[in-house]
Amino acid sequence: PQEKGSTFLQLGSSTEQQLRVILEVLEEHDWTSFAVLTTLRPGRQEVAAYVEALTDGSFIGWEHRGVLTLNLSGDPDGARLRRRLRDVTAQIRLLYCAREEADAIFEAAHAVGLTGPGYVWFLVGPDLAGSGRLPARV
Protein backbone atom coordinates (compact mmCIF):
# COMPACT_ATOMS: atom_id res chain seq x y z
CA PRO A 1 0.00 0.00 0.00
CA GLN A 2 1.13 3.52 -0.73
CA GLU A 3 2.10 5.58 2.30
CA LYS A 4 0.69 9.06 2.70
CA GLY A 5 3.49 11.65 2.54
CA SER A 6 4.42 14.52 4.81
CA THR A 7 2.89 17.93 4.50
CA PHE A 8 4.89 20.29 2.28
CA LEU A 9 4.40 24.05 2.19
CA GLN A 10 6.20 26.30 -0.28
CA LEU A 11 5.85 30.06 -0.30
CA GLY A 12 7.07 32.61 -2.85
CA SER A 13 8.06 35.50 -0.61
CA SER A 14 10.88 36.74 1.56
CA THR A 15 12.25 34.42 4.20
CA GLU A 16 10.86 36.68 6.94
CA GLN A 17 7.40 36.60 5.37
CA GLN A 18 7.65 32.82 4.99
CA LEU A 19 8.47 32.42 8.68
CA ARG A 20 5.61 34.68 9.77
CA VAL A 21 3.11 32.72 7.70
CA ILE A 22 4.50 29.37 8.86
CA LEU A 23 4.17 30.38 12.50
CA GLU A 24 0.59 31.51 11.82
CA VAL A 25 -0.14 28.08 10.30
CA LEU A 26 1.46 26.38 13.31
CA GLU A 27 -0.64 28.51 15.65
CA GLU A 28 -3.83 27.81 13.68
CA HIS A 29 -3.28 24.05 13.99
CA ASP A 30 -2.11 24.28 17.61
CA TRP A 31 1.28 22.89 16.61
CA THR A 32 3.32 24.75 19.19
CA SER A 33 6.28 22.37 19.41
CA PHE A 34 8.78 22.56 16.57
CA ALA A 35 12.47 22.50 15.70
CA VAL A 36 14.47 24.57 13.23
CA LEU A 37 16.93 22.77 10.99
CA THR A 38 19.42 24.66 8.85
CA THR A 39 22.34 23.87 6.64
CA LEU A 40 25.52 25.91 6.54
CA ARG A 41 24.03 28.29 3.97
CA PRO A 42 24.38 32.02 4.60
CA GLY A 43 21.54 33.53 6.58
CA ARG A 44 21.06 30.60 8.96
CA GLN A 45 21.86 32.66 12.06
CA GLU A 46 19.41 35.35 10.98
CA VAL A 47 16.67 32.76 10.41
CA ALA A 48 17.26 31.24 13.85
CA ALA A 49 17.29 34.68 15.50
CA TYR A 50 14.11 35.73 13.69
CA VAL A 51 12.24 32.56 14.73
CA GLU A 52 13.38 33.15 18.30
CA ALA A 53 12.23 36.78 18.18
CA LEU A 54 8.82 35.79 16.78
CA THR A 55 8.25 33.07 19.35
CA ASP A 56 9.71 34.88 22.38
CA GLY A 57 7.58 37.95 21.71
CA SER A 58 4.37 35.96 21.37
CA PHE A 59 1.67 35.13 23.89
CA ILE A 60 1.51 31.60 22.39
CA GLY A 61 3.18 28.95 24.53
CA TRP A 62 5.70 27.95 21.87
CA GLU A 63 7.95 25.00 22.59
CA HIS A 64 10.87 25.82 20.33
CA ARG A 65 13.06 22.73 20.45
CA GLY A 66 16.20 24.48 19.26
CA VAL A 67 18.18 24.83 16.09
CA LEU A 68 20.10 21.99 14.50
CA THR A 69 22.68 22.86 11.85
CA LEU A 70 23.25 20.11 9.30
CA ASN A 71 26.63 19.86 7.57
CA LEU A 72 26.19 18.04 4.28
CA SER A 73 29.86 18.10 3.30
CA GLY A 74 32.22 15.26 4.10
CA ASP A 75 29.35 12.78 4.53
CA PRO A 76 29.24 10.90 1.21
CA ASP A 77 26.95 8.10 2.38
CA GLY A 78 24.73 10.39 4.49
CA ALA A 79 25.26 8.40 7.73
CA ARG A 80 26.02 11.50 9.82
CA LEU A 81 23.04 13.34 8.32
CA ARG A 82 20.67 10.47 9.12
CA ARG A 83 22.00 10.28 12.69
CA ARG A 84 21.58 14.03 13.21
CA LEU A 85 18.03 13.98 11.82
CA ARG A 86 17.07 11.17 14.24
CA ASP A 87 18.23 13.37 17.14
CA VAL A 88 15.42 15.85 16.47
CA THR A 89 12.39 14.88 18.55
CA ALA A 90 9.94 17.48 17.22
CA GLN A 91 7.48 16.26 14.61
CA ILE A 92 7.18 19.76 13.14
CA ARG A 93 10.36 20.90 11.41
CA LEU A 94 11.25 24.19 9.78
CA LEU A 95 14.07 23.55 7.31
CA TYR A 96 16.18 26.43 6.01
CA CYS A 97 18.31 25.20 3.13
CA ALA A 98 19.25 25.71 -0.50
CA ARG A 99 17.14 24.06 -3.19
CA GLU A 100 19.93 21.62 -4.10
CA GLU A 101 20.34 20.56 -0.44
CA ALA A 102 16.69 19.64 0.05
CA ASP A 103 16.89 16.38 -1.92
CA ALA A 104 19.75 15.00 0.18
CA ILE A 105 18.05 16.01 3.42
CA PHE A 106 14.71 14.48 2.48
CA GLU A 107 16.39 11.32 1.20
CA ALA A 108 18.11 10.93 4.59
CA ALA A 109 14.90 11.80 6.48
CA HIS A 110 12.99 9.22 4.47
CA ALA A 111 15.66 6.58 5.19
CA VAL A 112 15.14 7.01 8.95
CA GLY A 113 11.34 7.19 8.80
CA LEU A 114 10.86 10.93 9.27
CA THR A 115 8.80 11.75 6.17
CA GLY A 116 5.66 9.74 6.68
CA PRO A 117 2.42 10.49 8.48
CA GLY A 118 2.90 12.41 11.66
CA TYR A 119 5.77 14.55 10.39
CA VAL A 120 5.32 18.03 8.98
CA TRP A 121 8.16 19.81 7.18
CA PHE A 122 8.21 23.45 6.15
CA LEU A 123 10.90 24.49 3.68
CA VAL A 124 12.14 28.04 4.13
CA GLY A 125 14.58 29.90 1.93
CA PRO A 126 14.91 32.58 -0.70
CA ASP A 127 15.67 30.24 -3.61
CA LEU A 128 12.82 27.81 -3.04
CA ALA A 129 10.08 30.00 -4.49
CA GLY A 130 8.85 29.17 -7.94
CA SER A 131 10.31 25.68 -8.00
CA GLY A 132 7.97 23.40 -9.85
CA ARG A 133 9.52 20.31 -8.33
CA LEU A 134 9.17 18.93 -4.82
CA PRO A 135 12.07 17.07 -3.22
CA ALA A 136 12.00 13.42 -4.29
CA ARG A 137 11.10 12.02 -0.84
CA VAL A 138 8.49 14.42 0.50
C-alpha positions in Angstrom: 0.0 0.0 0.0 1.1 3.5 -0.7 2.1 5.6 2.3 0.7 9.1 2.7 3.5 11.7 2.5 4.4 14.5 4.8 2.9 17.9 4.5 4.9 20.3 2.3 4.4 24.1 2.2 6.2 26.3 -0.3 5.8 30.1 -0.3 7.1 32.6 -2.8 8.1 35.5 -0.6 10.9 36.7 1.6 12.2 34.4 4.2 10.9 36.7 6.9 7.4 36.6 5.4 7.6 32.8 5.0 8.5 32.4 8.7 5.6 34.7 9.8 3.1 32.7 7.7 4.5 29.4 8.9 4.2 30.4 12.5 0.6 31.5 11.8 -0.1 28.1 10.3 1.5 26.4 13.3 -0.6 28.5 15.7 -3.8 27.8 13.7 -3.3 24.0 14.0 -2.1 24.3 17.6 1.3 22.9 16.6 3.3 24.7 19.2 6.3 22.4 19.4 8.8 22.6 16.6 12.5 22.5 15.7 14.5 24.6 13.2 16.9 22.8 11.0 19.4 24.7 8.9 22.3 23.9 6.6 25.5 25.9 6.5 24.0 28.3 4.0 24.4 32.0 4.6 21.5 33.5 6.6 21.1 30.6 9.0 21.9 32.7 12.1 19.4 35.3 11.0 16.7 32.8 10.4 17.3 31.2 13.9 17.3 34.7 15.5 14.1 35.7 13.7 12.2 32.6 14.7 13.4 33.1 18.3 12.2 36.8 18.2 8.8 35.8 16.8 8.2 33.1 19.4 9.7 34.9 22.4 7.6 38.0 21.7 4.4 36.0 21.4 1.7 35.1 23.9 1.5 31.6 22.4 3.2 28.9 24.5 5.7 28.0 21.9 8.0 25.0 22.6 10.9 25.8 20.3 13.1 22.7 20.4 16.2 24.5 19.3 18.2 24.8 16.1 20.1 22.0 14.5 22.7 22.9 11.8 23.2 20.1 9.3 26.6 19.9 7.6 26.2 18.0 4.3 29.9 18.1 3.3 32.2 15.3 4.1 29.3 12.8 4.5 29.2 10.9 1.2 26.9 8.1 2.4 24.7 10.4 4.5 25.3 8.4 7.7 26.0 11.5 9.8 23.0 13.3 8.3 20.7 10.5 9.1 22.0 10.3 12.7 21.6 14.0 13.2 18.0 14.0 11.8 17.1 11.2 14.2 18.2 13.4 17.1 15.4 15.9 16.5 12.4 14.9 18.5 9.9 17.5 17.2 7.5 16.3 14.6 7.2 19.8 13.1 10.4 20.9 11.4 11.3 24.2 9.8 14.1 23.6 7.3 16.2 26.4 6.0 18.3 25.2 3.1 19.3 25.7 -0.5 17.1 24.1 -3.2 19.9 21.6 -4.1 20.3 20.6 -0.4 16.7 19.6 0.0 16.9 16.4 -1.9 19.8 15.0 0.2 18.1 16.0 3.4 14.7 14.5 2.5 16.4 11.3 1.2 18.1 10.9 4.6 14.9 11.8 6.5 13.0 9.2 4.5 15.7 6.6 5.2 15.1 7.0 8.9 11.3 7.2 8.8 10.9 10.9 9.3 8.8 11.8 6.2 5.7 9.7 6.7 2.4 10.5 8.5 2.9 12.4 11.7 5.8 14.5 10.4 5.3 18.0 9.0 8.2 19.8 7.2 8.2 23.4 6.2 10.9 24.5 3.7 12.1 28.0 4.1 14.6 29.9 1.9 14.9 32.6 -0.7 15.7 30.2 -3.6 12.8 27.8 -3.0 10.1 30.0 -4.5 8.9 29.2 -7.9 10.3 25.7 -8.0 8.0 23.4 -9.9 9.5 20.3 -8.3 9.2 18.9 -4.8 12.1 17.1 -3.2 12.0 13.4 -4.3 11.1 12.0 -0.8 8.5 14.4 0.5 
